[in-house]
C-alpha cells in the first residue's frame, strides 16, 4: 500500500528559529494536505495543495508541493511557542480514494 | 455547537470487555471515518462510510464493528478488548471522499476518545 514518510520524527528548536518538515510518498499524489495536532488535541486542517510545484503561504507557514507530486514540505519561519504540536501531511491518491497520513513530526519550541 | 462530537472522551476498561464509541457530525457531510492513533502518534484509518455505505475497511480485526445508522452518525463497537487496543480513536467527517481538487475530502476531526484497556 501507499507509504508516506515524514522527517524528522522529532524537532526541538529555540523560539525564533526556523523549522521544516518533509513529507515523501512512494507514489504520485493527486493532492496533499497538512494538519496540525496540538498536545492533547485533535488534528486540525491547515491547507491543501493540488498543483505540481504549488507554493502556499499562511503567515509564517510556507507549504510546497514537489514538481513530481511525490513530496511536500512545511516551513515555519521564526517559530513561536504556539507552534508546538505534531504536524502531519496526508496524501491523497496513489491509486485509491483515501487519505494516507504521514508519520508526523513532533515540534517542541523552547524559550 | 461542536461540529464532530464523540463520546465518551475517556474510557477505561478491563481486557475482554465490549465497549462502544459514538460519533455525530452536524456539518451535513456525506463521509465519516474512524482513525486510530497509537502512542507514537501514528494515525491509521480504520473505516470509512459514505452516506451509510462502507467504502473503506482497512485490515482491522473483526472484533471492531462500525455502524452508521444515518449519514450524520458513525459508531464503533469493539468486542473482547485487548491490551493492544489502547489508543486514541478519532472520528472524522468530510464533505465527500474523492481525492483531487475542490477540498471535498478535507477532514474535520472530533476531539478523540482515549481508550485504556487494563
HADDOCK unambig.tbl for C-alpha pairs under 7 A between the chains (distance, minus, plus):
assign (segid A and resid 30 and name CA) (segid B and resid 99 and name CA) 6.64 0.50 0.50
assign (segid A and resid 30 and name CA) (segid B and resid 100 and name CA) 5.29 0.50 0.50
assign (segid A and resid 31 and name CA) (segid B and resid 100 and name CA) 5.70 0.50 0.50
assign (segid A and resid 41 and name CA) (segid B and resid 111 and name CA) 6.50 0.50 0.50
assign (segid A and resid 42 and name CA) (segid B and resid 109 and name CA) 6.48 0.50 0.50
assign (segid A and resid 42 and name CA) (segid B and resid 110 and name CA) 6.84 0.50 0.50
assign (segid A and resid 42 and name CA) (segid B and resid 111 and name CA) 5.43 0.50 0.50
assign (segid A and resid 42 and name CA) (segid B and resid 112 and name CA) 6.62 0.50 0.50
assign (segid A and resid 43 and name CA) (segid B and resid 109 and name CA) 6.39 0.50 0.50
assign (segid A and resid 44 and name CA) (segid B and resid 108 and name CA) 6.97 0.50 0.50
assign (segid A and resid 45 and name CA) (segid B and resid 107 and name CA) 6.88 0.50 0.50
assign (segid A and resid 50 and name CA) (segid B and resid 100 and name CA) 6.87 0.50 0.50
assign (segid A and resid 50 and name CA) (segid B and resid 101 and name CA) 6.07 0.50 0.50
assign (segid A and resid 92 and name CA) (segid B and resid 99 and name CA) 5.69 0.50 0.50
assign (segid A and resid 93 and name CA) (segid B and resid 99 and name CA) 5.99 0.50 0.50
assign (segid A and resid 97 and name CA) (segid B and resid 97 and name CA) 6.55 0.50 0.50
assign (segid A and resid 97 and name CA) (segid B and resid 98 and name CA) 5.48 0.50 0.50
assign (segid A and resid 97 and name CA) (segid B and resid 99 and name CA) 5.56 0.50 0.50
assign (segid A and resid 101 and name CA) (segid B and resid 43 and name CA) 6.27 0.50 0.50
assign (segid A and resid 103 and name CA) (segid B and resid 42 and name CA) 5.65 0.50 0.50
